[in-house]
Amino acid sequence: AERHPNSHQRSVALGGTATFEVFDGGAWVAKQICTETLEPLRDSWISIPPGQWHRIRIGPSDFTSCSFHTARTEELVEETPVGDDLAVTHKRLYGDTSHPGR
């Protein structure tokens, strides 16, 4: 899970299907985004407001997407939970390439 306290995120499916889950304060709410639908404009994107926890579930097939943020790359804050507790977090600048796995 992650959240961006300083940016609105919009993600669009380019190929395949995935499920974004957003935390509404009490539970995770699922929204499937996909390109294989009769309503691709409606079903292929998600808009996540600043500070909202979100995560994505992909599989078993390949999934391709593109995400856009309202914050510049060097200013975008990524906040992740420490363990399963959303109240204890680690913050970093998204553009920080010294972070493992980036």
ABEGO torsion letter per residue (X at the ends): XBBBAABBBBBBBABEBBBBBBBAGABBBBBBBBABBABAAAAABBBBBBGBBBBBBBOABBBBBBBBBABBAAABBBBBBBEABAABBBBBBAABAABBGX
